[in-house]
Amino acid sequence: MRALSVAAMVGLASAGCSVLIPLDEFLTDGTGGGGAGGAPSSTTSSTTSTSGGGGGADPGCTPERETDPNNCGEVGYECEEGICDACLCAPHSMGDFLIGATLLDFGFGRKTDSTEVAVASLVSDTTGAIDVLTIGPDSWSISDDYLLAQRVSERIIADQGRYFYATDGIYSRNYDLTPGDPSTSICQWNNRPAEDTFDHLARGGSHIYRSAYPAGASAGRIDQCLTDFPGPPAVFVDPSTSNAWEVVASSTGLVWTNRVLGGGVHRKPASNFDVTAPETLYSVADGVPTGVGLVDGQVFFADCRRRELLEVPPAGTPSKIVDTLGHAVLLEAFEEANGTVTIYTIEAASPDECAAPVPIVQDGSLVRYREGAARVLARGIRIPTALHAHDGFIYFTQQRAGMPAPPPEVMRLPL
């Protein structure tokens, strides 16, 4: 199986079948990298370089905090690997995926027996794979895996007892199924174009939403499907969906970014989805919105081109939170215990990735924005595709350089 280049990812086409084939070569038993007493991953040193999209040194990087693993860069920030260099902790690897696939996304859920799991979505040249991983204290191990004869969605939704993914339709699948067990069809579409490259998913109440970002001439679209009653999707297409990218949802509606120059951020109610006109929350002629988050009805998003983080209250107009250090291509909004919201971003040094069909960040930075203060947490992240906060950590993916392509990784750092 050949490694997938990022250029090849743009041209992947949907195959017509969904046969599940056992797959046991995508992941190790979780002892690779820095997991379960293993040595820290060799890639952690690359994430502490001095280059990348995050800019210069942090104000809190005083000499006494440059190498202190218990107070790395700030008081009380403790490095999981025990390595602090230039006020940056060495990220912890959750374990190496074995082959040169592209790791698109992962999400966190829980089985009915309370076992915590992560679900990972991968793609190779012609196939997709989804792995269900059991989470341990410092690593994860494979518990269910299978291969699909077609590509899978770039975003995956993990729920308490099941997860959702998209191929030629949207499917749900129980964590406890064996590789040969079929998935449950949520909705199907028969007109998926070959250049329909991206499927970003969000769940809100009883609905699943799919934003489709075209790599070719076809118009972008957003589909609405019921999570528990199979049927055709309600489809919405207008100029606001021309390059529909990230989508977030609540029980009452959804918000999406239109990843093109001047594309804007838009909101739509769940009711009468296919006919109700969207509300434009933000539209700037020289702006390119990318990542978006939703916390208690409050919308947070990044304008990659203008290097800004913005927020929109449930009823109100957008306002800038802070200027970003670089060009943010991924965003995670995390609500703190005191009710404030911290923003995590993956940022590039160049604006070239802002409106690109595939953001290929060769040297990205992980940046935390907390109460108006920016702090770089990692540098040198290669081709990140996902960013998630969970249980005290911020997780991100990276693809390592080399021929043949080394396995992708999921890394984490304390929040």
Residue, then its C-alpha position, 0 to 999 in steps of 0.5 A: m500500500r503506497a503512502l498518500s501524498v497531500a497532492a494525491m489527497v486532493g484527487l481522491a474519488s469516491a468508490g462505489c462499494s463499502v465492503l469492510i475488510p479487516l485491517d491490522e496494520f494501521l496502528t501498533d499496540g500503543t507502545g510506540g512513541g512515548g506511550a506506556g513507558g517507552a522512550p519519547s518519540s523522536t519527532t518530539s524534538s521537531t516540535t520545539s524548533t524556533s521556526g514556524g507560524g507562532g512567531g517569537a518568544d513568549p513574554g513568560c519565557t524567563p530564564e528560570r522557566e526555559t528548562d524547568p519541566n514543572n514550570c515550563g514557560e509559565v508557573g505550574y505548566e508541567c511537561e508530561e514527558g519531563i522535557c522542557d526546552a526553550c520554554l516548550c514542553a516536548p509533546h507526548s506521542m499516543g503511539d505510532f500508526l504503522i503505515g504511511a496513511t494520512l491521519l485525517d481526524f480523531g474524536f473521543g467517546r465512551k463505550t457502554d461499559s464506560t471504556e474510554v475510546a478514541v476513533a481515528s479516520l485515515v486514508s491511503d491512496t485508494t482506501g479509507a480506514i477507521d480505527v477504534l482505539t482504547i485509551g490508556p493513561d498515556s497511550w492508546s491501543i487498537s480494539d477494533d479496526y477495518l478498511l473501507a474501499q473508498r475514502v472517508s470523511e475528513r472529520i469524524i464524530a465520536d459519541q457515547g456509544r457510537y460514531f459517525y463518518a461519511t463515505d457515499g453517505i453518512y453512517s453510524r457505527n457501534y464501537d463494539l462491532t467486529p470488522g465484518d459487521p455492517s454500519t448503519s446508513i443514516c442518509q445517502w446521496n447519489n450525486r457525489p462528484a469525483e472532485d468532492t474532496f472534503d466532508h466535514l461533519a457536525r452533530g447538533g441535537s437530532h441532526i448530523y450536518r455535512s459540509a462538502y468542500p469541492a476541489g473542482a468546479s462543483a458548488g459546495r453544499i451542506d447536507q442535513c440528516l437525521t441521526d436515527f431515521p435513515g433517509p435522503p439529506a436535506v440539501f442547502v446550496d447558495p453562495s455561502t456554501s461555495n467553499a463550505w469548510e468547518v461546520v459546528a452545530s447545536s440543537t437549534g442550528l449550525v454555523w459554517t465557514n466559507r473558506v474562500l477570500g471574502g467567504g464569510v461565516h454563516r448561521k442557519p436554523a435547523s428547522n426548514f433547513d433546505v429553504t431558510a435563508p442563512e444569516t451572515l455573521y461575518s464577511v470581510a472582502d480580504g478575509v478568509p475564515t477557517g476554523v470555527g467553534l461554538v460554546d454556549g451559543q457563542v461563535f468563535f472563529a479565525d480569520c486566517r488571512r487577516r490574522e485575527l480571532l473573533e467572537v460572535p455572541p448569541a445575539g450580536t455582532p462580531s468583535k475581534i478577540v486578539d490578533t493571532l501570531g500566525h495564520a490560523v488554519l485549525l481552531e478549538a474553543f475550550e470552556e474553562a471551569n470559570g466560564t471563560v473560553t480559551i482558544y487553541t489554534i494551529e498556525a502557519a507562517s504564510p497566508d498561502e494555506c488560508a484559501a488553499p483547497v488542502p491546507i498543507v502546513q509544513d511548519g506549523s505552531l500550536v498557540r494558546y489564547r487565554e484571557g487575551a494572552a497568546r502562548v506558543l505551546a509547540r512548533g515545527i508541526r508538519i501537516p496537521t489535520a486535527l486539533h482537539a481538547h480533551d480531559g486536560f490535554i490538547y491533542f493534534t496530528q502530525q505527518r512526519a517527513g521521509m521516504p517511505a512516509p513514516p507513520p502519522e502521530v497523535m501528539r498531546l500537551p497539557l492545556 
